[in-house]
Amino acid sequence: MSQVEVDKKTYHMPPKEGFTVAHFLTVADVERSLRFYEKVFGGRIESRGDKSGAPGYLQIANTWLIVNPGGGPTPDKPTVILSVPPDPDKVSSFMNIRVADIQACYKLWRSRGAEFITEPKPKYGETRCYIRDPDGYIIEVGQSNPGVTYG
């Protein structure tokens, strides 16, 4: 298995026991977003959603991504409206992907259509760069320098 291939271990959504963590993105076009994450990161689409607004689900490595066209409010969140961020340069959170070989991922994911903000750059004991998805969300891609451990 190359360093940029995904571990093929099976994770479940919904979980059969315990819990699973998923990242939720409000998107303009569910199908477009599913295709992006499938093509660039090798995600496995589990559900494409539907015309009535049901979200799409996909697995990327050992995590889940839910993409939804947004809307609201709803009875369970009566003051919340979900929408695509209006300014992609103002963010409050982002997905973080840790890789074993950032140069290989950068080359592969660019060839699959990922739009990187910059090439990988050294910063704080790691090398990192950022991708923009079709709705402008940023995704950090980072590789720790040799000898760096966390925790």
N, C-alpha and C positions, 0 to 999 in steps of 0.2 A: 504494500500500500504506500503510495507516495505521501509526502508530508501535507499535501493540500487536499487529499481525499478525506471524506468524512467517515468517522467510525460508524459502521453499519449496525451498531447495537440498536435494539428496538426499545423505544419509549412509547408510552401510551397516553392518549388524550381522548376521553377522560382517563385518569389514572385508575388502575385496577386495585391499588392500595396506596396509602400515604397521600402524597400530593405531587402535582406537576406545576412548574412555573411557566407561564407564557407571557410574551410581550404583545401588547395590543397597539395597533396603529390605526388611526383614522385616515382613510385614503380616498382619493377622488375616484379611483377606478379599481375595484377589487381584482378583476382578471389581470389587468396590467401589473399590479403589484405582485400577485401570485407568480406571474411569468418572470418578473424581474428576480425575485428571491429564488425561484426554481433554477433559472438559467445561471445566475451569477454564483450562487452559493451551493448549488446542487440540492436545494430544498425538495422535500417530498410533499406534494400537495395531497392533503387528506380530504378537503372539502372545498368546493369552489364558491360556496355561498349560493344565493339565488336573487332573482329580480326584486323580491320583496324586501331585501335588505339584510338577509342572513349573512353572517361573516364567512370569510374563507379561512381555512386553517392549513398551515403547513409546518412540517418539521424541518429544522435546520440544525444539523449535528445533534446535540443533546438538549435542544430547547424547542419551544413552539412559538410560532408567530400567528397572531390572529389579525386579519385585515378586514376592516369594516368601513362602509361608506359614511358612518356617523349619523348624526341626527339627535333627536331628543327634544326636550326632556322626556324621561320615562318615569313610571311610578316608583322605581327603585332608586332613581337619581333625579328627583324632581326639579333641581335647579341647574343641572348640568347639560350642556350642549356640546356634542363632539363634532369637531371640524378639523380639516387639514390646517396646519399652521399657516397663517397668512404671510409670514416672513421667514424664509428658510435660513436666514442668517441670525435669527434670534431663537435659541433653543434652550430648553430647560432639562432635557434628558436625551440620551441616545443609547443605541445598542453598542456593546463593546464585544468585539471578537478577538480572542487571543489565538495566535497561530504559532506554529513551530518554525516556519520559514516565511518571513514576510515578503521577501523578494519574489519567491515562487508564487505566493498568493497574489501579489500585486500584478505580476505578469499574467497569470491565468485569469484573474477576475477582470482585468482590463480587456483581455481578449474576448471575454464573455459579455462585454458591454458596460461594465461598472465605470462610472465617472468619478475619478478620484479628485479631491480638492488640490492635493499636492502629491508628489512622490513620497515614499517613506523617509522620515527624518528622525534623527536621534533626539530623545527628550526623556529626562528623569529615569535613567537606567533602562530604557527600552527604545525601540524604534517603532514609530507609529505613523499612520496616515488615516485619512478619512474619505469615505465614499458618500455620495448623495444618492438616495433612492429616487424613484420617479416623482414622489411628492415633496422632495426636498429634505426629508429626514436625513440626518447624518449617522454614519456607522463608523465607529473607530475600529481600526485594525491595528493590533499591536503585537510585537514580539519582544519578550524580555531579553536583556543582555545576559550572556552566560554568567552563571553564579548568582543571579538575582533570584531570591525566593520571597514569597509572600506569606504573611501570617505569623 
